[in-house]
Amino acid sequence: MEIIRTEPAEFDTLVDLFREYDFALKERTWFDWKHLCNPFGEPHLYKLIHDGELAGTVGLLAQPFRHGDRALTAVQAVDGLMGHSIRGKGLFNEVMAFVMDTTPDHVTGPRFGTGFASLPGSKKALENAGWLKLANFRVYKALLSARSLRHKPGGMVLSYLLGPFWGLFRARLFADATDDLDVVRIDRFTEDLDRFQPNDRVCGGRSAAFMNWRVFDNPRDDMRAFLFRRRDKTVGYAVCKVQPGTWEIVEFRTLESDRSVAASFLRHLHRHDLTDAVDFWLLDGYLQKDKLPSALLERVAGGTMFAHGLDEAGLPADPESWAGSYLDSDW
């Protein structure tokens, strides 16, 4: 098998291959957004050639990260497609070795690799290829209305029975809410948000260019963003993905040290009847439980973050030292 850099004139051929396998990038608009419009530099897409035929793909995205005052680059393998002709032949490790040894053209300075997987087979494949299983994403659910139960088996009966008592559940969720916090929906970020990232942890850069591309220019997902303001000062933000039956809070950051911001935000969503349920996606080691309402339901792990090259980049392998986000993973 050969791994060869794809030329721009061949991008339509890659999209055709994604369409053949019903892959995420089967729409050219999504492909262009992800690889041609992102703020990370030139596209790095590779074709896997087997017996002279296009048999798969792999791409690289090089995202700015930081650890304290150190600037780093996280090179993530994306859009790895192993076609039928090369599956089951032990070639995945060859592709991963290529990814681990390849540095995008514009990247200088310390670099490391990241990868994200949700399926058991994908997790096992990354571990077999020598990647470190760094941490899990866990999901914490807030039920804002009894209507949220209707999506579950027997939910109609449950929502009917529990409806009269739902105020007690909400009272726990909103217990720390305050009236001096303004929740403002925005349609564009006008400033960098790095100050909301924890300075003592490894975390992705949050430039306005990245956030606008990732959230508002996203052609696939219905994304919403909110700023939290107290006494005319911005004290945090949240990014949400609208899903059937729930809003996924894919990033929540605040400078405040108590639970008032999250509780006030959930109360705002309920008062304006925006959603019946909310899911917070949080990485092991940065669960922020001290900033979230106590009346949350924990779901099973929603995915795993993998990494390689941490020693070479001088980075810790302890999940407690990381603040990875769903925004860094779901591309």
Stockholm file with secondary structure:
# STOCKHOLM 1.0

chainA/1-331         MEIIRTEPAEFDTLVDLFREYDFALKERTWFDWKHLCNPFGEPHLYKLIHDGELAGTVGLLAQPFRHGDRALTAVQAVDGLMGHSIRGKGLFNEVMAFVMDTTPDHVTGPRFGTGFASLPGSKKALENAGWLKLANFRVYKALLSARSLRHKPGGMVLSYLLGPFWGLFRARLFADATDDLDVVRIDRFTEDLDRFQPNDRVCGGRSAAFMNWRVFDNPRDDMRAFLFRRRDKTVGYAVCKVQPGTWEIVEFRTLESDRSVAASFLRHLHRHDLTDAVDFWLLDGYLQKDKLPSALLERVAGGTMFAHGLDEAGLPADPESWAGSYLDSDW
#=GR chainA/1-331 SS CEEEECCGGGHHHHHHHHHHTTCGGGSHHHHHHHHTSSTTCSCEEEEEEETTEEEEEEEEEEEEEEETTEEEEEEEEEEEEECGGGTTTTCHHHHHHHHHHCCCTTCCSCEEEEEEECSHHHHHHHHHTTCEEEEEEEEEEEECSGGGGGGSTTHHHHHHHHGGGHHHHHHHHTTTCCTTEEEEEESSCCSCCGGGSCTTSEEECCCHHHHIIIIISCSSSCEEEEEEEETTEEEEEEEEEEETTEEEEEEEEESCSSSHHHHHHHHHHHHTTCCSEEEEEEETTCCCGGGSCSCCEEEEEEEEEEEECHHHHTCCCCGGGBCCCGGGTCC
#=GC SS_cons         CEEEECCGGGHHHHHHHHHHTTCGGGSHHHHHHHHTSSTTCSCEEEEEEETTEEEEEEEEEEEEEEETTEEEEEEEEEEEEECGGGTTTTCHHHHHHHHHHCCCTTCCSCEEEEEEECSHHHHHHHHHTTCEEEEEEEEEEEECSGGGGGGSTTHHHHHHHHGGGHHHHHHHHTTTCCTTEEEEEESSCCSCCGGGSCTTSEEECCCHHHHIIIIISCSSSCEEEEEEEETTEEEEEEEEEEETTEEEEEEEEESCSSSHHHHHHHHHHHHTTCCSEEEEEEETTCCCGGGSCSCCEEEEEEEEEEEECHHHHTCCCCGGGBCCCGGGTCC
//
